[in-house]
Amino acid sequence: MTRITVIRADITAQAVDAVVNAANERLSHGGGVAAAISRAGGPAIQAESDAWVAAHGLLSPGIAAITSGGALPARWVVHVAGPIHGEGHDDPGLLTIAVRTALDAAVSVGARSVGLPAISAGIYGYPMTEATAVITQAVLDWCTEHPEALDEVRLVGWSDDAVSGFELGLRNG
């Protein structure tokens, strides 16, 4: 059974096998969680991301790019592109796909523990309460379907709002 925890912390400091990066489709890590991960992990993460885009094209929903963790405590970074809120698409559906894709990708490289941020709730404008509810439910559903795949999913909030949202999602899920 997978342990799902919520913490307020810096995702770049998490001693987990893989951290999830809320990336843009170009894997250009210039802002938000992506910039923090890239800075903390060092130039290898951006270099590997650039090589991934050169080989595979732009990141799209349902696709994850995996790079090393560089200097991070995490061995891998799983990059997924969450939805930009309010662009006339199914935001909950796309966010659910991003979470499920990230967890699938982490397992595919042998990760047993994953740190997951509030994807799309930063510069992509997804309201925190809504985003954390969707993310938490997607994690709960995925873990129910794959009960032995991971030891821990750590929902990592950078703010009180993110932590509260994740905690509420776990209580309601």
Contact map, one row per residue, 1 for C-alpha under 8 A:
11100000000000000000000000000000000000000000000000000000000000000000000000000000000000000000000000000000000000000000000000000000000000000000001000110110000000000000000000000
11110000000000000000000000000000000000000000000000000000000000000000000000000000000000000000000000000000000000000000000000000000000000000000001000111111100000000000000000000
11111000000000000000000000000000000000000000000000000000000000000000000000000000000000000000000000000000000000000000000000000000000000000000000000000011100000000000000000000
01111100000000000000000000000000000000000000000000000000000000000000000000000000000000000000000000000000000000000000000000000000000000000000000000000001111000000000000000000
00111110000000000000000000000000000000000000000000000000000000000000000000000000000000000000000000000000000000000000000000000000000000000000000000000001111000000000000000000
00011111000000000000000000000000000000000000000000000000000000000000000000000000000000000000000000000000000000000000000000000000000000000000000000000000011110000010011000000
00001111100000000000000000000000000000000000000000000000000000000000000000000000000000000000000000000000000000000000000000000000000000000000000000000000011110000010000000000
00000111110000000000000000000000000000000000000000000000000000000000000000000000000000000000000000000000000000000000000000000000000000000000000000000000000111110010000000000
00000011111010000000000000000000000000000000000000000000000000000000000000000000000000000000000000000000000000000000000000000000000000000000000000000000000111000000000000000
00000001111111000000000000000000000000000000000000000000000000000000000000000000000000000000000000000000000000000000000000000000000000000000000000000000000111000000000000000
00000000111111000010000000000000000010000000000000000000000000000000000000000000000000000000000000000000000000000011100000000000000000000000000000000000000111000000000000000
00000000011111000010000000000000000110011000000000000000000000000000000110000000000000000000000000000000000000000000000000000000000000000000000000000000000000000000000000000
00000000111111100000000000000000000000000000000000000000000000000000000110000000000000000000000000000000000000000000000000000000000000000000000000000000000000000000000000000
00000000011111110010000000000000000000000000000000000000000000000000000011000000000000000000000000000000000000000010000000000000000000000000000000000000000000000000000000000
00000000000011111000000000000000000000000000000000000000000000000000000011000000000000000000000000000000000000000000000000000000000000000000000000000000000000000000000000000
00000000000001111110000000000000000000000000000000000000000000000000000011100000000000000000000000000000000000001110000000000000000000000000000000000000000000000000000000000
00000000000000111110000000000000000000000000000000000000000000000000000001110000000000000000000000000000000000111100000000000000000000000000000000000000000000000000000000000
00000000000000011111000000000000000000000000000000000000000000000000100001111100000000000000000000000000010000101110000000000000000000000000000000000000000000000000000000000
00000000001101011111100000000000000000000000000000000000000000000000000001011100000000000000000000000000000000000111000000000000000000000000000000000000000000000000000000000
00000000000000000111110000000000000000000000000000000000000000000000000000001111000000000000000000000100000000000111100000000000000000000000000000000000000000000000000000000
00000000000000000011111000000000110010000000000000000000000000000000000000001111000000000000000000000000000000000001101000000000000000000000000000000000000000000000000000000
00000000000000000001111100000000110000000000000000000000000000000000000000000011110000000000000000000000000000000000111100000000000000000000000000000000000000000000000000000
00000000000000000000111111111000110000000000000000000000000000000000000000000011110000000000000000000000000000000000000000000000000000000000000000000000000000000000000000000
00000000000000000000011111111000000000000000000000000000001000000000000000000001110000000000000000000000000000000000000000000000000000000000000000000000000000000000000000000
00000000000000000000001111110000000000000000000000000000011100000000000000000000100000000000000000000000000000000000000000000000000000000000000000000000000000000000000000000
00000000000000000000001111110000000000000000000000001000011000000000000000000000000000000000000000000000000000000000000000000000000000000000000000000000000000000000000000000
00000000000000000000001111111000000000000000010011001000011000000000000000000010000000000000000000000000000000000000000000000000000000000000000000000000000000000000000000000
00000000000000000000001111111100000000000000010011000000000000000000000000000000000000000000000000000000000000000000000000000000000000000000000000000000000000000000000000000
00000000000000000000001100111110011001000000010000000000000000000000000000000000000000000000000000000000000000000000000000000000000000000000000000000000000000000000000000000
00000000000000000000000000011111011000000000000000000000000000000000000000000000000000000000000000000000000000000000000000000000000000000000000000000000000000000000000000000
00000000000000000000000000001111111100000000000000000000000000000000000000000000000000000000000000000000000000000000000000100000000000000000000000000000000000000000000000000
00000000000000000000000000000111111100000000000000000000000000000000000000000000000000000000000000000000000000000000000001100000000000000000000000000000000000000000000000000
00000000000000000000111000000011111110000000000000000000000000000000000000000000000000000000000000000000000000000000100000000000000000000000000000000000000000000000000000000
00000000000000000000111000001111111111000000000000000000000000000000000000000000000000000000000000000000000000000000000000000000000000000000000000000000000000000000000000000
00000000000000000000000000001111111111100000000000000000000000000000000000000000000000000000000000000000000000000000000000000000000000000000000000000000000000000000000000000
00000000000100000000000000000011111111110000000000000000000000000000000000000000000000000000000000000000000000000000000000000000000000000000000000000000000000000000000000000
00000000001100000000100000000000111111111000000000000000000000000000000100000000000000000000000000000000000000000000000000000000000000000000000000000000000000000000000000000
00000000000000000000000000001000011111111110110000000000000000000000000000000000000000000000000000000000000000000000000000000000000000000000000000000000000000000000000000000
00000000000000000000000000000000001111111110000000000000000000000000000000000000000000000000000000000000000000000000000000000000000000000000000000000000000000000000000000000
00000000000100000000000000000000000111111100000000000000000000000000001100000000000000000000000000000000000000000000000000000000000000000000000000000000000000000000000000000
00000000000100000000000000000000000011111111100000000000000000000000111100000000000000000000000000000000000000000000000000000000000000000000000000000000000000000000000000000
00000000000000000000000000000000000001111111110000000000000000000000011000000000000000000000000000000000000000000000000000000000000000000000000000000000000000000000000000000
00000000000000000000000000000000000001101111111000000000000000000000010000000000000000000000000000000000000000000000000000000000000000000000000000000000000000000000000000000
00000000000000000000000000000000000000001111111100000000000000000001010000000000000000000000000000000000000000000000000000000000000000000000000000000000000000000000000000000
00000000000000000000000000000000000001001111111110000000000000000011110000000000000000000000000000000000000000000000000000000000000000000000000000000000000000000000000000000
00000000000000000000000000111000000001000111111111000000000000000000000000000000000000000000000000000000000000000000000000000000000000000000000000000000000000000000000000000
00000000000000000000000000000000000000000011111111100000000000000000000000000000000000000000000000000000000000000000000000000000000000000000000000000000000000000000000000000
00000000000000000000000000000000000000000001111111110000000000000011000000000000000000000000000000000000000000000000000000000000000000000000000000000000000000000000000000000
00000000000000000000000000110000000000000000111111111000000000001010000000000000000000000000000000000000000000000000000000000000000000000000000000000000000000000000000000000
00000000000000000000000000110000000000000000011111111100000000000000000000000000000000000000000000000000000000000000000000000000000000000000000000000000000000000000000000000
00000000000000000000000000000000000000000000001111111110000000000000000000000000000000000000000000000000000000000000000000000000000000000000000000000000000000000000000000000
00000000000000000000000000000000000000000000000111111111100000001000000000000000000000000000000000000000000000000000000000000000000000000000000000000000000000000000000000000
00000000000000000000000001100000000000000000000011111111111000000000000000000000000000000000000000000000000000000000000000000000000000000000000000000000000000000000000000000
00000000000000000000000000000000000000000000000001111111100000000000000000000000000000000000000000000000000000000000000000000000000000000000000000000000000000000000000000000
00000000000000000000000000000000000000000000000000111111100000000000000000000000000000000000000000000000000000000000000000000000000000000000000000000000000000000000000000000
00000000000000000000000000000000000000000000000000011111110000000000000000000000000000000000000000000000000000000000000000000000000000000000000000000000000000000000000000000
00000000000000000000000000000000000000000000000000011111111000000000000000000000000000000000000000000000000000000000000000000000000000000000000000000000000000000000000000000
00000000000000000000000011100000000000000000000000001001111100000000000000000000000000000000000000000000000000000000000000000000000000000000000000000000000000000000000000000
00000000000000000000000111100000000000000000000000001000111110111000000000000001100000000000000000000000000000000000000000000000000000000000000000000000000000000000000000000
00000000000000000000000010000000000000000000000000000000011111100000000000000001100000000000000000000000000000000000000000000000000000000000000000000000000000000000000000000
00000000000000000000000000000000000000000000000000000000001111100000000000000001110000000000010011000000000000000000000000000000000000000000000000000000000000000000000000000
00000000000000000000000000000000000000000000000000000000000111110000000000000000000000000000000011001000000000000000000000000000000000000000000000000000000000000000000000000
00000000000000000000000000000000000000000000000000000000001111111000000000000001000000000000000001001000000000000000000000000000000000000000000000000000000000000000000000000
00000000000000000000000000000000000000000000000000000000001001111100000000000111100000000000000000001100100000000000000000000000000000000000000000000000000000000000000000000
00000000000000000000000000000000000000000000000010010000001000111110000000000111000000000000000000000000000000000000000000000000000000000000000000000000000000000000000000000
00000000000000000000000000000000000000000000000000000000000000011111000000011110000000000000000000000000100000000000000000000000000000000000000000000000000000000000000000000
00000000000000000000000000000000000000000000100110000000000000001111100000011110000000000000000000000000000000000000000000000000000000000000000000000000000000000000000000000
00000000000000000000000000000000000000000001100100000000000000000111110000111000000000000000000000000000000000000000000000000000000000000000000000000000000000000000000000000
00000000000000000100000000000000000000001000100000000000000000000011111111111000000000000000000000000000000000000000000000000000000000000000000000000000000000000000000000000
00000000000000000000000000000000000000001111100000000000000000000001111100110000000000000000000000000000000000000000000000000000000000000000000000000000000000000000000000000
00000000000000000000000000000000000000011100000000000000000000000000111110000000000000000000000000000000000000000000000000000000000000000000000000000000000000000000000000000
00000000000110000000000000000000000010011000000000000000000000000000111111100000000000000000000000000000000000000000000000000000000000000000000000000000000000000000000000000
00000000000111110000000000000000000000000000000000000000000000000000101111100000000000000000000000000000000000000000000000000000000000000000000000000000000000000000000000000
00000000000001111110000000000000000000000000000000000000000000000000100111111000000000000000000000000000000000000000000000000000000000000000000000000000000000000000000000000
00000000000000011100000000000000000000000000000000000000000000000001110111111000000000000000000000000000000000000000000000000000000000000000000000000000000000000000000000000
00000000000000001110000000000000000000000000000000000000000000000111110001111100000000000000000000000000000000000000000000000000000000000000000000000000000000000000000000000
00000000000000000111100000000000000000000000000000000000000000000111100001111110000000000000000000000000000000000000000000000000000000000000000000000000000000000000000000000
00000000000000000111100000000000000000000000000000000000000000011110000000011111000000000000000000000100110000000000000000000000000000000000000000000000000000000000000000000
00000000000000000001111000100000000000000000000000000000000000011110000000001111100000000000000000000100000000000000000000000000000000000000000000000000000000000000000000000
00000000000000000001111100000000000000000000000000000000001110111000000000000111110000000000000001101100000000000000000000000000000000000000000000000000000000000000000000000
00000000000000000000011110000000000000000000000000000000001110010000000000000011111000000000000001000000000000000000000000000000000000000000000000000000000000000000000000000
00000000000000000000011100000000000000000000000000000000000010000000000000000001111100000000011001000000000000000000001100000000000000000000000000000000000000000000000000000
00000000000000000000000000000000000000000000000000000000000000000000000000000000111110000010011000000000000000000000000100010000000000000000000000000000000000000000000000000
00000000000000000000000000000000000000000000000000000000000000000000000000000000011111100010000000000000000000000000000100011100000000000000000000000000000000000000000000000
00000000000000000000000000000000000000000000000000000000000000000000000000000000001111100010000000000000000000000000000100011100000000000000000000000000000000000000000000000
00000000000000000000000000000000000000000000000000000000000000000000000000000000000111111010000000000000000000000000000000000100000000000000000000000000000000000000000000000
00000000000000000000000000000000000000000000000000000000000000000000000000000000000111111000000000000000000000000000000000000000000000000000000000000000000000000000000000000
00000000000000000000000000000000000000000000000000000000000000000000000000000000000001111100000000000000000000000000000000000000000000000000000000000000000000000000000000000
00000000000000000000000000000000000000000000000000000000000000000000000000000000000001111110000000000000000000000000000000000000000000000000000000000000000000000000000000000
00000000000000000000000000000000000000000000000000000000000000000000000000000000000000011111110000000000000000000000000000000000000000000000000000000000000000000000000000000
00000000000000000000000000000000000000000000000000000000000000000000000000000000001111001111111000000000000000000000000000000000000000000000000000000000000000000000000000000
00000000000000000000000000000000000000000000000000000000000000000000000000000000000000000111111100000000000000000000000000000000001001000000000000000000000000000000000000000
00000000000000000000000000000000000000000000000000000000000000000000000000000000000000000111111110000000000000000000000000000000000000000000000000000000000000000000000000000
00000000000000000000000000000000000000000000000000000000000010000000000000000000011000000111111111000000000000000000000000000000000000000000000000000000000000000000000000000
00000000000000000000000000000000000000000000000000000000000000000000000000000000011000000011111111100000000000000000001100000000001001100000000000000000000000000000000000000
00000000000000000000000000000000000000000000000000000000000000000000000000000000000000000001111111110000000000000000000000000000000001100100000000000000000000000000000000000
00000000000000000000000000000000000000000000000000000000000011000000000000000000000000000000111111111000000000000000000000000000000000000000000000000000000000000000000000000
00000000000000000000000000000000000000000000000000000000000011100000000000000001110000000000011111111100000000000000000000000000000000000000000000000000000000000000000000000
00000000000000000000000000000000000000000000000000000000000000000000000000000001000000000000001111111110000000000000000000000000000000100110000000000000000000000000000000000
00000000000000000000000000000000000000000000000000000000000000000000000000000000000000000000000111111111000000000000000000000000000000000110010000000000000000000000000000000
00000000000000000000000000000000000000000000000000000000000001110000000000000001000000000000000011111111100000000000000000000000000000000000000000000000000000000000000000000
00000000000000000001000000000000000000000000000000000000000000010000000000000111000000000000000001111111110000000000000000000000000000000000000000000000000000000000000000000
00000000000000000000000000000000000000000000000000000000000000000000000000000000000000000000000000111111111000000100000000000000000000000000010000000000000000000000000000000
00000000000000000000000000000000000000000000000000000000000000000000000000000000000000000000000000011111111100000000000000000000000000000000000000000000000000000000000000000
00000000000000000000000000000000000000000000000000000000000000010100000000000100000000000000000000001111111110000000000000000000000000000000000000000000000000000000000000000
00000000000000000100000000000000000000000000000000000000000000000000000000000100000000000000000000000111111111110100000000000000000000000000000000000000000000000000000000000
00000000000000000000000000000000000000000000000000000000000000000000000000000000000000000000000000000011111111110000000000000000000000000000000000001100000000000000000000000
00000000000000000000000000000000000000000000000000000000000000000000000000000000000000000000000000000001111111100000000000000000000000000000000000000000000000000000000000000
00000000000000000000000000000000000000000000000000000000000000000000000000000000000000000000000000000000111111100000000000000000000000000000000000000000000000000000000000000
00000000000000000000000000000000000000000000000000000000000000000000000000000000000000000000000000000000011111110000000000000000000000000000000000000000000000000000000000000
00000000000000001100000000000000000000000000000000000000000000000000000000000000000000000000000000000000011111111100000000000000000000000000000000000100000000000000000000000
00000000000000001000000000000000000000000000000000000000000000000000000000000000000000000000000000000000011001111100000000000000000000000000000000001111000000000000000000000
00000000000000011100000000000000000000000000000000000000000000000000000000000000000000000000000000000000000000111110000000000000000000000000000000000111110000000000000000000
00000000000000011111000000000000000000000000000000000000000000000000000000000000000000000000000000000010010000111111000000000000000000000000000000000001110000000000000000000
00000000001001010111000000000000000000000000000000000000000000000000000000000000000000000000000000000000000000001111100000000000000000000000000000000000111100000000000000000
00000000001000000011100000000000000000000000000000000000000000000000000000000000000000000000000000000000000000000111111000000000000000000000000000000000111100000000000000000
00000000001000000001110000000000100000000000000000000000000000000000000000000000000000000000000000000000000000000011111000000000000000000000000000000000001110000000000000000
00000000000000000000010000000000000000000000000000000000000000000000000000000000000000000000000000000000000000000001111111000001001100100000000000000000001110000100000000000
00000000000000000000110000000000000000000000000000000000000000000000000000000000010000000000001000000000000000000001111111000000001000100000000000000000000000000000000000000
00000000000000000000010000000000000000000000000000000000000000000000000000000000011110000000001000000000000000000000011111111100001000000000000000000000000000000000000000000
00000000000000000000000000000000000000000000000000000000000000000000000000000000000000000000000000000000000000000000011111111111001100000000000000000000000000000000000000000
00000000000000000000000000000001000000000000000000000000000000000000000000000000000000000000000000000000000000000000011111111100000000000000000000000000000000000000000000000
00000000000000000000000000000011000000000000000000000000000000000000000000000000000000000000000000000000000000000000000111111000000000000000000000000000000000000000000000000
00000000000000000000000000000000000000000000000000000000000000000000000000000000001110000000000000000000000000000000000111111100000000000000000000000000000000000000000000000
00000000000000000000000000000000000000000000000000000000000000000000000000000000000110000000000000000000000000000000000111111110000000000000000000000000000000000000000000000
00000000000000000000000000000000000000000000000000000000000000000000000000000000000111000000000000000000000000000000000111011111011000000000000000000000000000000000000000000
00000000000000000000000000000000000000000000000000000000000000000000000000000000000000000000000000000000000000000000000010001111111000000000000000000000000000000000000000000
00000000000000000000000000000000000000000000000000000000000000000000000000000000000000000000000000000000000000000000010010000111111100000000000000000000000000001100100000000
00000000000000000000000000000000000000000000000000000000000000000000000000000000000000000000000000000000000000000000000000000011111110000000000000000000000000001100100000000
00000000000000000000000000000000000000000000000000000000000000000000000000000000000000000000000000000000000000000000000000000111111111000000000000000000000000000000000000000
00000000000000000000000000000000000000000000000000000000000000000000000000000000000000000001001000000000000000000000011110000111111111100000000000000000000000000000000000000
00000000000000000000000000000000000000000000000000000000000000000000000000000000000000000000000000000000000000000000010010000001111111110000000000000000000000000100110010000
00000000000000000000000000000000000000000000000000000000000000000000000000000000000000000000000000000000000000000000000000000000111111111000000000000000000000000000110110000
00000000000000000000000000000000000000000000000000000000000000000000000000000000000000000001001100000000000000000000000000000000011111111100000000000000000000000000000010000
00000000000000000000000000000000000000000000000000000000000000000000000000000000000000000000001100100000000000000000011000000000001111111110000000000000000000000000000000000
00000000000000000000000000000000000000000000000000000000000000000000000000000000000000000000000000000000000000000000000000000000000111111111000000000000000000000000010011001
00000000000000000000000000000000000000000000000000000000000000000000000000000000000000000000000000000000000000000000000000000000000011111111100000000000000000000000000011001
00000000000000000000000000000000000000000000000000000000000000000000000000000000000000000000000100110000000000000000000000000000000001111111110000000000000000000000000000000
00000000000000000000000000000000000000000000000000000000000000000000000000000000000000000000000000110000000000000000000000000000000000111111111000000000100000000000000000000
00000000000000000000000000000000000000000000000000000000000000000000000000000000000000000000000000000000000000000000000000000000000000011111111100000000000000000000000001001
00000000000000000000000000000000000000000000000000000000000000000000000000000000000000000000000000000000000000000000000000000000000000001111111110000000000000000000000000000
00000000000000000000000000000000000000000000000000000000000000000000000000000000000000000000000000010010000000000000000000000000000000000111111111000000000000000000000000000
11000000000000000000000000000000000000000000000000000000000000000000000000000000000000000000000000000000000000000000000000000000000000000011111111101100000000000000000000000
00000000000000000000000000000000000000000000000000000000000000000000000000000000000000000000000000000000000000000000000000000000000000000001111111100000000000000000000000000
00000000000000000000000000000000000000000000000000000000000000000000000000000000000000000000000000000000000000000000000000000000000000000000111111100000000000000000000000000
00000000000000000000000000000000000000000000000000000000000000000000000000000000000000000000000000000000000000000000000000000000000000000000011111111100000000000000000000000
11000000000000000000000000000000000000000000000000000000000000000000000000000000000000000000000000000000000000000000000000000000000000000000001111111100000000000000000000000
11000000000000000000000000000000000000000000000000000000000000000000000000000000000000000000000000000000000000000000000000000000000000000000000001111110000000000000000000000
01000000000000000000000000000000000000000000000000000000000000000000000000000000000000000000000000000000001000010000000000000000000000000000001001111110000000000000000000000
11000000000000000000000000000000000000000000000000000000000000000000000000000000000000000000000000000000001000111000000000000000000000000000001001111111100000000000000000000
11100000000000000000000000000000000000000000000000000000000000000000000000000000000000000000000000000000000000011000000000000000000000000000000000011111100000000000000000000
01111000000000000000000000000000000000000000000000000000000000000000000000000000000000000000000000000000000000011100000000000000000000000000000000000111110000000000000000000
01111000000000000000000000000000000000000000000000000000000000000000000000000000000000000000000000000000000000001111000000000000000000000010000000000111111000000000000000000
00011110000000000000000000000000000000000000000000000000000000000000000000000000000000000000000000000000000000001111000000000000000000000000000000000001111100000000000000000
00011110000000000000000000000000000000000000000000000000000000000000000000000000000000000000000000000000000000000011110000000000000000000000000000000000111110000000010000000
00000111111000000000000000000000000000000000000000000000000000000000000000000000000000000000000000000000000000000011110000000000000000000000000000000000011111000110000000000
00000111111000000000000000000000000000000000000000000000000000000000000000000000000000000000000000000000000000000000110000000000000000000000000000000000001111111110010000000
00000001111000000000000000000000000000000000000000000000000000000000000000000000000000000000000000000000000000000000000000000000000000000000000000000000000111110110000000000
00000001000000000000000000000000000000000000000000000000000000000000000000000000000000000000000000000000000000000000000000000000000000000000000000000000000011111110000000000
00000001000000000000000000000000000000000000000000000000000000000000000000000000000000000000000000000000000000000000000000000000000000000000000000000000000011111111000000000
00000000000000000000000000000000000000000000000000000000000000000000000000000000000000000000000000000000000000000000000000000001100000000000000000000000000010111111100000000
00000000000000000000000000000000000000000000000000000000000000000000000000000000000000000000000000000000000000000000010000000001100100000000000000000000000111111111110000000
00000111000000000000000000000000000000000000000000000000000000000000000000000000000000000000000000000000000000000000000000000000000000000000000000000000000111111111111000000
00000000000000000000000000000000000000000000000000000000000000000000000000000000000000000000000000000000000000000000000000000000000000000000000000000000000000011111111100000
00000000000000000000000000000000000000000000000000000000000000000000000000000000000000000000000000000000000000000000000000000001100110000000000000000000000000001111111110000
00000100000000000000000000000000000000000000000000000000000000000000000000000000000000000000000000000000000000000000000000000000000110010000000000000000001010000111111111000
00000100000000000000000000000000000000000000000000000000000000000000000000000000000000000000000000000000000000000000000000000000000000000000000000000000000000000011111111100
00000000000000000000000000000000000000000000000000000000000000000000000000000000000000000000000000000000000000000000000000000000000010000000000000000000000000000001111111110
00000000000000000000000000000000000000000000000000000000000000000000000000000000000000000000000000000000000000000000000000000000000111011000000000000000000000000000111111111
00000000000000000000000000000000000000000000000000000000000000000000000000000000000000000000000000000000000000000000000000000000000000011001000000000000000000000000011111111
00000000000000000000000000000000000000000000000000000000000000000000000000000000000000000000000000000000000000000000000000000000000000000000000000000000000000000000001111111
00000000000000000000000000000000000000000000000000000000000000000000000000000000000000000000000000000000000000000000000000000000000000000000000000000000000000000000000111111
00000000000000000000000000000000000000000000000000000000000000000000000000000000000000000000000000000000000000000000000000000000000000011001000000000000000000000000000011111
